[in-house]
């Protein structure tokens, strides 16, 4: 008797189907959370807010060099307008926040900015 027939036929087949659907939903949720966590820009930064900020600056510098090669338009100026901060977000966060909370907030904030810069890069 095959595994399929054993678990997915008969009066209790809906239970197996429900369990399978639940497992698929959990896997999909985990994948979405992993992929959306800074959109992959901050791999290796973990819960260290300083490392998140340094990763952000590294990506900005790389994008800046890439956009500087296109002399037809002031792409770098536009990008600087999107990325430069008078006071970095890292310095504005309250000390009472845990490093984990700070890192999560910074990944979201800087991830959105980097996604915008990436769209700018792809638009040229």
N, CA, C and O atoms as CSV, one atom per row, in Angstrom:
chain,resi,resn,atom,element,x,y,z
A,1,UNK,N,N,0.848,-1.176,0.000
A,1,UNK,CA,C,0.000,0.000,0.000
A,1,UNK,C,C,0.898,1.244,0.000
A,1,UNK,O,O,1.830,1.341,0.798
A,2,UNK,N,N,0.617,2.174,-0.881
A,2,UNK,CA,C,1.440,3.373,-0.970
A,2,UNK,C,C,1.109,4.337,0.171
A,2,UNK,O,O,0.046,4.266,0.787
A,3,UNK,N,N,2.039,5.221,0.425
A,3,UNK,CA,C,1.850,6.220,1.478
A,3,UNK,C,C,0.653,7.104,1.154
A,3,UNK,O,O,-0.127,7.457,2.038
A,4,UNK,N,N,0.515,7.456,-0.115
A,4,UNK,CA,C,-0.607,8.304,-0.513
A,4,UNK,C,C,-1.936,7.636,-0.181
A,4,UNK,O,O,-2.816,8.258,0.414
A,5,UNK,N,N,-2.079,6.392,-0.559
A,5,UNK,CA,C,-3.342,5.688,-0.295
A,5,UNK,C,C,-3.590,5.542,1.196
A,5,UNK,O,O,-4.724,5.629,1.667
A,6,UNK,N,N,-2.510,5.318,1.926
A,6,UNK,CA,C,-2.657,5.098,3.362
A,6,UNK,C,C,-3.173,6.350,4.077
A,6,UNK,O,O,-4.046,6.266,4.940
A,7,UNK,N,N,-2.620,7.519,3.703
A,7,UNK,CA,C,-2.945,8.733,4.445
A,7,UNK,C,C,-3.919,9.681,3.750
A,7,UNK,O,O,-4.519,10.527,4.414
A,8,UNK,N,N,-4.092,9.566,2.447
A,8,UNK,CA,C,-4.904,10.544,1.735
A,8,UNK,C,C,-6.151,9.960,1.080
A,8,UNK,O,O,-6.723,10.581,0.184
A,9,UNK,N,N,-6.574,8.797,1.505
A,9,UNK,CA,C,-7.848,8.243,1.045
A,9,UNK,C,C,-8.608,7.736,2.262
A,9,UNK,O,O,-8.018,7.471,3.309
A,10,UNK,N,N,-9.872,7.610,2.119
A,10,UNK,CA,C,-10.677,7.100,3.219
A,10,UNK,C,C,-11.346,8.215,3.998
A,10,UNK,O,O,-11.261,9.384,3.624
A,11,UNK,N,N,-12.011,7.849,5.082
A,11,UNK,CA,C,-12.823,8.806,5.832
A,11,UNK,C,C,-12.010,9.893,6.542
A,11,UNK,O,O,-12.551,10.961,6.827
A,12,UNK,N,N,-10.751,9.656,6.830
A,12,UNK,CA,C,-9.955,10.664,7.549
A,12,UNK,C,C,-8.922,11.346,6.649
A,12,UNK,O,O,-7.937,11.894,7.143
A,13,UNK,N,N,-9.134,11.317,5.386
A,13,UNK,CA,C,-8.202,11.931,4.438
A,13,UNK,C,C,-8.090,13.433,4.659
A,13,UNK,O,O,-7.027,14.015,4.439
A,14,UNK,N,N,-9.163,14.057,5.088
A,14,UNK,CA,C,-9.142,15.505,5.308
A,14,UNK,C,C,-8.153,15.883,6.402
A,14,UNK,O,O,-7.582,16.973,6.355
A,15,UNK,N,N,-7.933,15.013,7.388
A,15,UNK,CA,C,-6.981,15.302,8.467
A,15,UNK,C,C,-5.569,15.381,7.894
A,15,UNK,O,O,-4.825,16.315,8.193
A,16,UNK,N,N,-5.206,14.413,7.080
A,16,UNK,CA,C,-3.880,14.411,6.461
A,16,UNK,C,C,-3.703,15.621,5.555
A,16,UNK,O,O,-2.644,16.248,5.540
A,17,UNK,N,N,-4.739,15.940,4.808
A,17,UNK,CA,C,-4.675,17.104,3.923
A,17,UNK,C,C,-4.517,18.385,4.724
A,17,UNK,O,O,-3.763,19.277,4.335
A,18,UNK,N,N,-5.217,18.476,5.825
A,18,UNK,CA,C,-5.130,19.654,6.679
A,18,UNK,C,C,-3.736,19.788,7.289
A,18,UNK,O,O,-3.181,20.885,7.341
A,19,UNK,N,N,-3.179,18.685,7.742
A,19,UNK,CA,C,-1.823,18.700,8.303
A,19,UNK,C,C,-0.825,19.122,7.233
A,19,UNK,O,O,0.050,19.947,7.494
A,20,UNK,N,N,-0.946,18.571,6.051
A,20,UNK,CA,C,-0.055,18.916,4.951
A,20,UNK,C,C,-0.180,20.397,4.587
A,20,UNK,O,O,0.828,21.062,4.347
A,21,UNK,N,N,-1.390,20.908,4.545
A,21,UNK,CA,C,-1.605,22.327,4.253
A,21,UNK,C,C,-1.010,23.197,5.349
A,21,UNK,O,O,-0.440,24.249,5.062
A,22,UNK,N,N,-1.136,22.774,6.595
A,22,UNK,CA,C,-0.557,23.519,7.712
A,22,UNK,C,C,0.956,23.581,7.632
A,22,UNK,O,O,1.553,24.632,7.863
A,23,UNK,N,N,1.572,22.464,7.308
A,23,UNK,CA,C,3.029,22.433,7.164
A,23,UNK,C,C,3.472,23.345,6.023
A,23,UNK,O,O,4.459,24.068,6.154
A,24,UNK,N,N,2.752,23.313,4.913
A,24,UNK,CA,C,3.079,24.178,3.778
A,24,UNK,C,C,2.942,25.652,4.157
A,24,UNK,O,O,3.759,26.477,3.748
A,25,UNK,N,N,1.916,25.984,4.934
A,25,UNK,CA,C,1.720,27.371,5.369
A,25,UNK,C,C,2.851,27.820,6.286
A,25,UNK,O,O,3.323,28.952,6.180
A,26,UNK,N,N,3.281,26.954,7.173
A,26,UNK,CA,C,4.383,27.295,8.080
A,26,UNK,C,C,5.666,27.523,7.291
A,26,UNK,O,O,6.385,28.490,7.542
A,27,UNK,N,N,5.954,26.651,6.352
A,27,UNK,CA,C,7.159,26.804,5.532
A,27,UNK,C,C,7.101,28.106,4.736
A,27,UNK,O,O,8.095,28.826,4.652
A,28,UNK,N,N,5.951,28.409,4.156
A,28,UNK,CA,C,5.801,29.647,3.389
A,28,UNK,C,C,5.991,30.869,4.278
A,28,UNK,O,O,6.639,31.834,3.871
A,29,UNK,N,N,5.438,30.840,5.479
A,29,UNK,CA,C,5.581,31.961,6.408
A,29,UNK,C,C,7.034,32.169,6.792
A,29,UNK,O,O,7.517,33.301,6.809
A,30,UNK,N,N,7.727,31.101,7.097
A,30,UNK,CA,C,9.146,31.203,7.467
A,30,UNK,C,C,9.953,31.776,6.310
A,30,UNK,O,O,10.810,32.635,6.519
A,31,UNK,N,N,9.690,31.312,5.102
A,31,UNK,CA,C,10.414,31.831,3.943
A,31,UNK,C,C,10.144,33.315,3.726
A,31,UNK,O,O,11.068,34.078,3.446
A,32,UNK,N,N,8.900,33.723,3.850
A,32,UNK,CA,C,8.557,35.137,3.681
A,32,UNK,C,C,9.258,35.982,4.736
A,32,UNK,O,O,9.798,37.043,4.422
A,33,UNK,N,N,9.255,35.527,5.969
A,33,UNK,CA,C,9.911,36.281,7.036
A,33,UNK,C,C,11.414,36.365,6.817
A,33,UNK,O,O,12.014,37.419,7.030
A,34,UNK,N,N,12.018,35.283,6.400
A,34,UNK,CA,C,13.456,35.295,6.155
A,34,UNK,C,C,13.814,36.200,4.988
A,34,UNK,O,O,14.801,36.932,5.047
A,35,UNK,N,N,13.021,36.153,3.938
A,35,UNK,CA,C,13.315,36.967,2.771
A,35,UNK,C,C,13.023,38.441,3.009
A,35,UNK,O,O,13.704,39.302,2.453
A,36,UNK,N,N,12.024,38.741,3.822
A,36,UNK,CA,C,11.673,40.142,4.050
A,36,UNK,C,C,12.540,40.790,5.116
A,36,UNK,O,O,12.563,42.016,5.218
A,37,UNK,N,N,13.237,40.023,5.894
A,37,UNK,CA,C,14.093,40.560,6.955
A,37,UNK,C,C,15.233,41.334,6.316
A,37,UNK,O,O,16.305,40.776,6.080
A,38,UNK,N,N,15.012,42.628,6.032
A,38,UNK,CA,C,16.023,43.443,5.422
A,38,UNK,C,C,16.285,43.111,3.982
A,38,UNK,O,O,17.247,43.593,3.383
A,39,UNK,N,N,15.444,42.301,3.436
A,39,UNK,CA,C,15.521,41.902,2.036
A,39,UNK,C,C,16.887,41.336,1.678
A,39,UNK,O,O,17.308,41.421,0.524
A,40,UNK,N,N,17.576,40.768,2.638
A,40,UNK,CA,C,18.864,40.146,2.366
A,40,UNK,C,C,20.027,41.110,2.359
A,40,UNK,O,O,21.171,40.690,2.183
A,41,UNK,N,N,19.769,42.385,2.546
A,41,UNK,CA,C,20.855,43.358,2.553
A,41,UNK,C,C,21.742,43.207,3.790
A,41,UNK,O,O,22.907,43.605,3.784
A,42,UNK,N,N,21.187,42.641,4.825
A,42,UNK,CA,C,21.873,42.657,6.117
A,42,UNK,C,C,22.279,41.271,6.596
A,42,UNK,O,O,22.352,41.026,7.800
A,43,UNK,N,N,22.541,40.375,5.672
A,43,UNK,CA,C,22.986,39.032,6.061
A,43,UNK,C,C,24.277,39.142,6.854
A,43,UNK,O,O,25.197,39.867,6.475
A,44,UNK,N,N,24.329,38.432,7.932
A,44,UNK,CA,C,25.527,38.423,8.763
A,44,UNK,C,C,25.537,39.500,9.831
A,44,UNK,O,O,26.390,39.480,10.718
A,45,UNK,N,N,24.599,40.444,9.760
A,45,UNK,CA,C,24.567,41.518,10.757
A,45,UNK,C,C,23.920,41.054,12.051
A,45,UNK,O,O,24.194,41.603,13.118
A,46,UNK,N,N,23.071,40.054,11.961
A,46,UNK,CA,C,22.412,39.527,13.155
A,46,UNK,C,C,21.605,40.590,13.873
A,46,UNK,O,O,20.876,41.361,13.249
A,47,UNK,N,N,21.741,40.625,15.180
A,47,UNK,CA,C,21.004,41.583,16.010
A,47,UNK,C,C,21.895,42.718,16.491
A,47,UNK,O,O,21.613,43.334,17.519
A,48,UNK,N,N,22.960,42.998,15.765
A,48,UNK,CA,C,23.884,44.073,16.129
A,48,UNK,C,C,23.538,45.321,15.314
A,48,UNK,O,O,23.772,45.350,14.106
A,49,UNK,N,N,22.983,46.352,15.963
A,49,UNK,CA,C,22.571,47.551,15.221
A,49,UNK,C,C,23.727,48.224,14.475
A,49,UNK,O,O,23.536,48.747,13.377
A,50,UNK,N,N,24.912,48.212,15.061
A,50,UNK,CA,C,26.070,48.834,14.412
A,50,UNK,C,C,26.424,48.100,13.117
A,50,UNK,O,O,26.754,48.730,12.111
A,51,UNK,N,N,26.354,46.782,13.148
A,51,UNK,CA,C,26.641,45.999,11.939
A,51,UNK,C,C,25.576,46.229,10.868
A,51,UNK,O,O,25.886,46.244,9.677
A,52,UNK,N,N,24.337,46.405,11.286
A,52,UNK,CA,C,23.261,46.707,10.329
A,52,UNK,C,C,23.558,48.035,9.645
A,52,UNK,O,O,23.440,48.151,8.425
A,53,UNK,N,N,23.945,49.036,10.432
A,53,UNK,CA,C,24.251,50.358,9.879
A,53,UNK,C,C,25.461,50.290,8.944
A,53,UNK,O,O,25.463,50.913,7.882
A,54,UNK,N,N,26.480,49.538,9.338
A,54,UNK,CA,C,27.668,49.401,8.497
A,54,UNK,C,C,27.340,48.686,7.185
A,54,UNK,O,O,27.873,49.041,6.134
A,55,UNK,N,N,26.471,47.690,7.244
A,55,UNK,CA,C,26.050,46.993,6.025
A,55,UNK,C,C,25.294,47.953,5.109
A,55,UNK,O,O,25.474,47.931,3.891
A,56,UNK,N,N,24.452,48.787,5.697
A,56,UNK,CA,C,23.718,49.796,4.931
A,56,UNK,C,C,24.694,50.730,4.215
A,56,UNK,O,O,24.567,50.970,3.014
A,57,UNK,N,N,25.669,51.254,4.963
A,57,UNK,CA,C,26.646,52.169,4.371
A,57,UNK,C,C,27.439,51.490,3.258
A,57,UNK,O,O,27.760,52.113,2.246
A,58,UNK,N,N,27.748,50.229,3.447
A,58,UNK,CA,C,28.485,49.475,2.433
A,58,UNK,C,C,27.676,49.355,1.146
A,58,UNK,O,O,28.212,49.528,0.051
A,59,UNK,N,N,26.391,49.060,1.278
A,59,UNK,CA,C,25.522,48.961,0.096
A,59,UNK,C,C,25.369,50.315,-0.583
A,59,UNK,O,O,25.380,50.399,-1.811
A,60,UNK,N,N,25.228,51.370,0.205
A,60,UNK,CA,C,25.092,52.712,-0.367
A,60,UNK,C,C,26.343,53.062,-1.167
A,60,UNK,O,O,26.249,53.585,-2.277
A,61,UNK,N,N,27.503,52.776,-0.606
A,61,UNK,CA,C,28.761,53.070,-1.298
A,61,UNK,C,C,28.867,52.280,-2.606
A,61,UNK,O,O,29.282,52.823,-3.630
A,62,UNK,N,N,28.496,51.014,-2.567
A,62,UNK,CA,C,28.552,50.188,-3.783
A,62,UNK,C,C,27.598,50.718,-4.849
A,62,UNK,O,O,27.963,50.802,-6.021
A,63,UNK,N,N,26.382,51.075,-4.449
A,63,UNK,CA,C,25.418,51.623,-5.404
A,63,UNK,C,C,25.908,52.960,-5.957
A,63,UNK,O,O,25.728,53.254,-7.139
A,64,UNK,N,N,26.526,53.763,-5.101
A,64,UNK,CA,C,27.021,55.074,-5.518
A,64,UNK,C,C,28.076,54.913,-6.609
A,64,UNK,O,O,28.056,55.629,-7.610
A,65,UNK,N,N,28.989,53.981,-6.414
A,65,UNK,CA,C,30.031,53.742,-7.417
A,65,UNK,C,C,29.424,53.237,-8.721
A,65,UNK,O,O,29.863,53.618,-9.806
A,66,UNK,N,N,28.440,52.401,-8.616
A,66,UNK,CA,C,27.788,51.854,-9.801
A,66,UNK,C,C,27.041,52.944,-10.570
A,66,UNK,O,O,27.093,52.993,-11.799
A,67,UNK,N,N,26.349,53.809,-9.842
A,67,UNK,CA,C,25.582,54.874,-10.492
A,67,UNK,C,C,26.485,55.981,-11.026
A,67,UNK,O,O,26.122,56.660,-11.986
A,68,UNK,N,N,27.655,56.173,-10.420
A,68,UNK,CA,C,28.573,57.223,-10.853
A,68,UNK,C,C,29.104,56.953,-12.257
A,68,UNK,O,O,29.510,57.883,-12.955
A,69,UNK,N,N,29.105,55.708,-12.671
A,69,UNK,CA,C,29.603,55.359,-14.002
A,69,UNK,C,C,28.704,55.908,-15.110
A,69,UNK,O,O,29.162,56.081,-16.239
A,70,UNK,N,N,27.457,56.178,-14.814
A,70,UNK,CA,C,26.514,56.711,-15.797
A,70,UNK,C,C,26.560,58.233,-15.735
A,70,UNK,O,O,26.005,58.845,-14.822
A,71,UNK,N,N,27.222,58.831,-16.710
A,71,UNK,CA,C,27.403,60.284,-16.697
A,71,UNK,C,C,26.275,61.032,-17.400
A,71,UNK,O,O,26.297,62.261,-17.467
A,72,UNK,N,N,25.294,60.309,-17.923
A,72,UNK,CA,C,24.203,60.950,-18.656
A,72,UNK,C,C,23.246,61.710,-17.746
A,72,UNK,O,O,22.540,62.613,-18.195
A,73,UNK,N,N,23.223,61.351,-16.493
A,73,UNK,CA,C,22.250,61.945,-15.586
A,73,UNK,C,C,22.835,61.952,-14.184
A,73,UNK,O,O,23.754,61.185,-13.894
A,74,UNK,N,N,22.326,62.793,-13.323
A,74,UNK,CA,C,22.852,62.906,-11.964
A,74,UNK,C,C,22.220,61.868,-11.041
A,74,UNK,O,O,21.549,62.216,-10.069
A,75,UNK,N,N,22.438,60.595,-11.352
A,75,UNK,CA,C,21.868,59.520,-10.541
A,75,UNK,C,C,22.421,59.545,-9.125
A,75,UNK,O,O,21.697,59.278,-8.165
A,76,UNK,N,N,23.699,59.865,-8.996
A,76,UNK,CA,C,24.320,59.874,-7.665
A,76,UNK,C,C,23.677,60.946,-6.799
A,76,UNK,O,O,23.442,60.720,-5.612
A,77,UNK,N,N,23.392,62.101,-7.371
A,77,UNK,CA,C,22.739,63.168,-6.614
A,77,UNK,C,C,21.366,62.761,-6.115
A,77,UNK,O,O,20.990,63.060,-4.982
A,78,UNK,N,N,20.626,62.082,-6.963
A,78,UNK,CA,C,19.300,61.599,-6.564
A,78,UNK,C,C,19.439,60.577,-5.449
A,78,UNK,O,O,18.703,60.609,-4.462
A,79,UNK,N,N,20.397,59.663,-5.619
A,79,UNK,CA,C,20.589,58.632,-4.606
A,79,UNK,C,C,21.025,59.237,-3.272
A,79,UNK,O,O,20.566,58.812,-2.212
A,80,UNK,N,N,21.899,60.216,-3.331
A,80,UNK,CA,C,22.331,60.863,-2.080
A,80,UNK,C,C,21.149,61.525,-1.379
A,80,UNK,O,O,21.062,61.508,-0.151
A,81,UNK,N,N,20.252,62.098,-2.148
A,81,UNK,CA,C,19.057,62.676,-1.554
A,81,UNK,C,C,18.198,61.640,-0.846
A,81,UNK,O,O,17.498,61.951,0.117
A,82,UNK,N,N,18.258,60.416,-1.329
A,82,UNK,CA,C,17.481,59.332,-0.722
A,82,UNK,C,C,18.170,58.738,0.500
A,82,UNK,O,O,17.503,58.260,1.417
A,83,UNK,N,N,19.506,58.765,0.519
A,83,UNK,CA,C,20.231,57.987,1.529
A,83,UNK,C,C,20.926,58.798,2.611
A,83,UNK,O,O,21.194,58.265,3.687
A,84,UNK,N,N,21.218,60.035,2.370
A,84,UNK,CA,C,21.976,60.817,3.357
A,84,UNK,C,C,21.075,61.250,4.505
A,84,UNK,O,O,19.912,61.610,4.319
A,85,UNK,N,N,21.655,61.200,5.693
A,85,UNK,CA,C,20.925,61.585,6.904
A,85,UNK,C,C,21.754,62.612,7.672
A,85,UNK,O,O,22.962,62.437,7.833
A,86,UNK,N,N,21.123,63.667,8.138
A,86,UNK,CA,C,21.836,64.630,8.979
A,86,UNK,C,C,22.280,63.950,10.270
A,86,UNK,O,O,23.408,64.130,10.727
A,87,UNK,N,N,21.380,63.175,10.840
A,87,UNK,CA,C,21.686,62.377,12.032
A,87,UNK,C,C,21.263,60.945,11.714
A,87,UNK,O,O,20.086,60.693,11.458
A,88,UNK,N,N,22.208,60.008,11.726
A,88,UNK,CA,C,21.849,58.622,11.408
A,88,UNK,C,C,20.761,58.089,12.337
A,88,UNK,O,O,20.725,58.412,13.524
A,89,UNK,N,N,19.891,57.282,11.786
A,89,UNK,CA,C,18.801,56.687,12.562
A,89,UNK,C,C,19.338,55.941,13.778
A,89,UNK,O,O,18.719,55.950,14.842
A,90,UNK,N,N,20.479,55.301,13.621
A,90,UNK,CA,C,21.086,54.551,14.722
A,90,UNK,C,C,21.288,55.434,15.950
A,90,UNK,O,O,21.081,54.988,17.079
A,91,UNK,N,N,21.688,56.674,15.734
A,91,UNK,CA,C,21.940,57.598,16.845
A,91,UNK,C,C,20.651,58.171,17.429
A,91,UNK,O,O,20.666,58.717,18.532
A,92,UNK,N,N,19.556,58.057,16.719
A,92,UNK,CA,C,18.291,58.610,17.189
A,92,UNK,C,C,17.481,57.638,18.036
A,92,UNK,O,O,16.522,58.035,18.697
A,93,UNK,N,N,17.865,56.375,18.016
A,93,UNK,CA,C,17.101,55.369,18.754
A,93,UNK,C,C,17.359,55.479,20.249
A,93,UNK,O,O,18.492,55.723,20.663
A,94,UNK,N,N,16.327,55.304,21.060
A,94,UNK,CA,C,16.499,55.420,22.515
A,94,UNK,C,C,17.373,54.295,23.067
A,94,UNK,O,O,17.335,53.163,22.583
A,95,UNK,N,N,18.147,54.625,24.074
A,95,UNK,CA,C,19.036,53.640,24.692
A,95,UNK,C,C,18.256,52.517,25.357
A,95,UNK,O,O,18.781,51.419,25.542
A,96,UNK,N,N,17.008,52.785,25.718
A,96,UNK,CA,C,16.190,51.776,26.396
A,96,UNK,C,C,15.846,50.598,25.487
A,96,UNK,O,O,15.529,49.510,25.970
A,97,UNK,N,N,15.909,50.810,24.184
A,97,UNK,CA,C,15.602,49.727,23.242
A,97,UNK,C,C,16.708,48.680,23.292
A,97,UNK,O,O,17.888,49.007,23.420
A,98,UNK,N,N,16.309,47.433,23.192
A,98,UNK,CA,C,17.312,46.363,23.144
A,98,UNK,C,C,17.995,46.382,21.775
A,98,UNK,O,O,17.459,46.923,20.808
A,99,UNK,N,N,19.176,45.788,21.711
A,99,UNK,CA,C,19.892,45.718,20.437
A,99,UNK,C,C,19.073,44.973,19.387
A,99,UNK,O,O,19.097,45.321,18.206
A,100,UNK,N,N,18.356,43.955,19.824
A,100,UNK,CA,C,17.536,43.177,18.893
A,100,UNK,C,C,16.444,44.053,18.282
A,100,UNK,O,O,16.208,44.002,17.075
A,101,UNK,N,N,15.777,44.857,19.115
A,101,UNK,CA,C,14.729,45.757,18.617
A,101,UNK,C,C,15.320,46.812,17.691
A,101,UNK,O,O,14.751,47.123,16.645
A,102,UNK,N,N,16.474,47.363,18.088
A,102,UNK,CA,C,17.129,48.367,17.247
A,102,UNK,C,C,17.490,47.781,15.890
A,102,UNK,O,O,17.237,48.392,14.852
A,103,UNK,N,N,18.083,46.596,15.904
A,103,UNK,CA,C,18.493,45.959,14.650
A,103,UNK,C,C,17.287,45.693,13.760
A,103,UNK,O,O,17.350,45.921,12.552
A,104,UNK,N,N,16.191,45.216,14.337
A,104,UNK,CA,C,14.983,44.935,13.562
A,104,UNK,C,C,14.441,46.213,12.928
A,104,UNK,O,O,14.075,46.221,11.753
A,105,UNK,N,N,14.391,47.288,13.703
A,105,UNK,CA,C,13.893,48.562,13.195
A,105,UNK,C,C,14.814,49.103,12.099
A,105,UNK,O,O,14.341,49.570,11.063
A,106,UNK,N,N,16.126,49.041,12.329
A,106,UNK,CA,C,17.078,49.544,11.339
A,106,UNK,C,C,17.023,48.728,10.046
A,106,UNK,O,O,17.117,49.288,8.954
A,107,UNK,N,N,16.871,47.416,10.167
A,107,UNK,CA,C,16.769,46.574,8.969
A,107,UNK,C,C,15.548,46.961,8.145
A,107,UNK,O,O,15.610,47.014,6.917
A,108,UNK,N,N,14.457,47.227,8.816
A,108,UNK,CA,C,13.243,47.623,8.111
A,108,UNK,C,C,13.424,48.996,7.459
A,108,UNK,O,O,13.120,49.175,6.279
A,109,UNK,N,N,13.917,49.954,8.228
A,109,UNK,CA,C,14.088,51.332,7.754
A,109,UNK,C,C,15.089,51.397,6.597
A,109,UNK,O,O,14.779,51.908,5.521
A,110,UNK,N,N,16.286,50.874,6.835
A,110,UNK,CA,C,17.316,50.943,5.803
A,110,UNK,C,C,17.029,49.982,4.653
A,110,UNK,O,O,17.430,50.242,3.518
A,111,UNK,N,N,16.349,48.889,4.928
A,111,UNK,CA,C,15.966,47.966,3.861
A,111,UNK,C,C,15.038,48.631,2.859
A,111,UNK,O,O,15.174,48.431,1.652
A,112,UNK,N,N,14.088,49.427,3.360
A,112,UNK,CA,C,13.181,50.158,2.467
A,112,UNK,C,C,13.946,51.173,1.620
A,112,UNK,O,O,13.672,51.326,0.430
A,113,UNK,N,N,14.902,51.863,2.234
A,113,UNK,CA,C,15.701,52.843,1.491
A,113,UNK,C,C,16.515,52.142,0.406
A,113,UNK,O,O,16.546,52.588,-0.741
A,114,UNK,N,N,17.174,51.041,0.775
A,114,UNK,CA,C,17.987,50.319,-0.205
A,114,UNK,C,C,17.137,49.738,-1.330
A,114,UNK,O,O,17.583,49.676,-2.475
A,115,UNK,N,N,15.923,49.315,-1.015
A,115,UNK,CA,C,15.023,48.818,-2.064
A,115,UNK,C,C,14.689,49.946,-3.042
A,115,UNK,O,O,14.610,49.719,-4.249
A,116,UNK,N,N,14.493,51.161,-2.520
A,116,UNK,CA,C,14.245,52.313,-3.382
A,116,UNK,C,C,15.442,52.644,-4.253
A,116,UNK,O,O,15.290,52.962,-5.433
A,117,UNK,N,N,16.639,52.568,-3.671
A,117,UNK,CA,C,17.859,52.826,-4.437
A,117,UNK,C,C,18.026,51.770,-5.526
A,117,UNK,O,O,18.451,52.075,-6.640
A,118,UNK,N,N,17.691,50.540,-5.196
A,118,UNK,CA,C,17.786,49.466,-6.186
A,118,UNK,C,C,16.821,49.720,-7.346
A,118,UNK,O,O,17.159,49.466,-8.502
A,119,UNK,N,N,15.629,50.216,-7.041
A,119,UNK,CA,C,14.671,50.556,-8.103
A,119,UNK,C,C,15.226,51.686,-8.967
A,119,UNK,O,O,15.082,51.670,-10.189
A,120,UNK,N,N,15.859,52.663,-8.325
A,120,UNK,CA,C,16.475,53.768,-9.055
A,120,UNK,C,C,17.563,53.234,-9.982
A,120,UNK,O,O,17.649,53.623,-11.147
A,121,UNK,N,N,18.378,52.352,-9.456
A,121,UNK,CA,C,19.467,51.763,-10.242
A,121,UNK,C,C,18.910,51.013,-11.453
A,121,UNK,O,O,19.464,51.100,-12.548
A,122,UNK,N,N,17.829,50.288,-11.258
A,122,UNK,CA,C,17.243,49.506,-12.349
A,122,UNK,C,C,16.468,50.371,-13.341
A,122,UNK,O,O,16.201,49.938,-14.462
A,123,UNK,N,N,16.106,51.587,-12.940
A,123,UNK,CA,C,15.315,52.471,-13.796
A,123,UNK,C,C,16.160,53.194,-14.838
A,123,UNK,O,O,15.629,53.690,-15.831
A,124,UNK,N,N,17.432,53.254,-14.624
A,124,UNK,CA,C,18.266,54.039,-15.554
A,124,UNK,C,C,18.558,53.336,-16.822
A,124,UNK,O,O,19.245,53.880,-17.686
